[in-house]
């Protein structure tokens, strides 16, 4: 089984949960002996783990081919090319240039991030996807998140192969319902053109069915999982000899993640447990607002803002913590509580999160219920027996939530689309 996957980020260069999920899922699927994965991203950095898949960067794919003199193309079309079609007689490949920059190697340039001209990069990415789809051999197309849906559609049009789209989040989650019409349009078009839709939770599945008007029979939930801890992570020392109790928020500091509820709950905890400390690890457009809110609540001296963290840094923070909190307003899944529980850190999660569907040994509260959130925080730093129980049982639980199992579910979807 050969899968052509389109993604936007891949470890170690990640900006959010999409890269983490892409890595875990592909690694889990690669345990199937006959699974062959080609993973496309805009811009590889060269240090990605390629031991279990093939990585293609769209920034390295020529769309002006070697048997055509580049000087001819450059002189004829100019640096920013006029709208017209270039026809390659050798490969019968059409490329539509429409003012897009092509470098001296005949390749488009990509930032590898989420730039201000993101919609343009998504469009360029989809153009290169068509070239890749003509060159690669594959049985199925799998597009991860909305940024890659146009690429998946283009690859389907070129190849005639079935398209699976993987909904890691929707704009309803990211915007608290204030949906960007351009993003919604891309999401809806991807879903309409997909042969099957995978969602990371039943919560997201319902959004796809109700807000994007998809047939329920076309939408399957495959919950995310967590990677086993590496020897490097296991070697990080646990918190020892530190008297202060540390409660941590780790993620993008955006309205989707509910950071203000964490700060407000922290103020209530500190009124009863002034020795507690709070960490807000991450970055985002609400960071300055949260710093000001902590100052307004007069708790700045007990609050620490670390900025963006990744890789080993994440686990260093988790292992230094007594409690982890994810107060998301709308969280399609949420891998970070699983990572915390792996480290033996009891977690408090919002009921409005996909991971709440599969975690039995995490404390669940409504994101808006600051009193309940504060009570849970206080209980976990005050009652050792409760903390120990959730520490032990939570770790057992997440150790059995494996990407390999998620990969097996996806393989069954592939087989159904191809062989039935």
Order of alpha helices (4+ residues) and beta strands (2+ residues): beta-alpha-beta-beta-alpha-beta-beta-alpha-beta-alpha-beta-alpha-alpha-beta-alpha-beta-alpha-beta-alpha-beta-alpha-beta-alpha-beta-alpha-beta-beta-alpha-alpha-alpha
